[in-house]
Amino acid sequence: MDSRNCHTTTASPAEPGGLPITLEPEVAQPVSRWQATRGDLANFCHKHYSRIMSTMNISLPDSLKAYVDEQVAGRGFGTSSEYVRELIRKDQDRQHLRALLLNGAGSAPAGPADKAYFDTLRSRVRHGDRG
């Protein structure tokens, strides 16, 4: 591996009673939709191009490490790194949705969502009108 393309981030030293987990660098390979397994499906859209991933060390107490290991084994992830990446992606999605909701809540009120509103919406969808 070319060390110029590998960035390492190390978390603080292991907490008392904790075990460090190393997220290994991986080269993401494109996956055909027929090859995507349950563990790969969540990452399918994120693996369009090969790229070098950075390494990060995370210290976890034994109980959390055991939980991660259970999730990896029980939910079809290949490694703990895949599981952690999926958690981060879900958190990014959650934060994006929260921002959209707050933006909507701060906007001016719209008209009522009554029968006429939905009739107009259905008509627009059927005719491909986006405006």
N, C-alpha and C positions, 0 to 999 in steps of 0.2 A: 504494500500500500504506500502511496506517495505521502510522506509526512506533511508536505505543504498543504494538502487537502484535508487534513485531519486536525480538528480543534478539540482539545480536551478541556472539560470543565469538571472540577472536582468539588463536591459538596464539603461541608465542614466534617471534621473527623467523626468517626462513628460515635453515636450517643451511647451512654452506658447501657449495656445489655443489648445493644443493637448489632446487626450484621450488615456490612456494606454490600450493596448490590451494584454490580457493574453493568451498565447498559453498553453492550458491545457495539463497535462500529459495524455497519452492514452496508453492502452495496445493494440497493433496491433494484430488482430486475422486473421488467415488464411481465405481466401475467395475463394470459388470454382469459376471456371470461369463462371458458370451459375448464380451465385449470384452477380457477379460484375456489379454494376450499372455505369452510366456515371461518377459519382464522384469517384467511387472506381477504375475504369479502369486504370487511370493514376498511381494509387498507387498499382495496382495488384501485380506487380513483387516485390515490396518493402515489402510486408506483408507475406513473407513465414513463418516466425517464430514469435511467441509472444515475445515481448520485451517491457521493460519500456522505455518511452521517457522522456526526460528532459523538463523542463518548462523554457520559456524565456518570459520576458515582453518587449513589443515593444511600444514605444510612437509614435503616429501618429497624424497629424493635422486632424481636422474634415473632411476635403475634402478627404483625403486619406482613412480614416476609412469608409466613405460613399462609396468610390470606391470599397474597399475590400468587404463590405457588398453586393454591387450590383453583384460583380463577384461570390461570394459564392452562392447567390440566383439564378443568371441567368445561371451559368455554372454547376450546379449540385454538388457543393461541400457541404459536410455536416457541416463543420465548417470553420472558418477563418484559423484555424491551418492547415487544409488540403490544403487550397489554398496557404498558405505561404510555406508549405513543397514542393508543386508542383513547385512554383516559384524557390525555392532553387535547386531542382533537375534539372530544365531546365537550370539554370545558370551553374551548374556543367557540364551538357552535352555540353553547349555552350563553356565553357572554355576548355573542353577536345577536342572538334572539332577544336577550334582555335589552340591548341598546335599541333594537327596532321597536320593542314594546314601549320603552321609555320615550322614544321619539314620537310614536303614535299617541301616547298619553298626553304629551305636551303639545300636540297639534290642535288646531281648531276643530270643534265638533262638526261632524258631518250630518247629513239628513238622517231621518229614521230608517232603519232596515226593516221596512214593511213589505207587503206583498208586491207593491208597485216597484220597489227597489229591486227585488229578486227577479221579477218579470223582465225588467230592463237589463239586468245583469245576464240572464239567460239568453236574451235576444242578442246582446253584444257578443257573447261567447259563440253562439251559433253562426253569426255572420263575420266572425274574426275581427270585430271592431275593438281595438285596444284603447281607444280614447275615451 
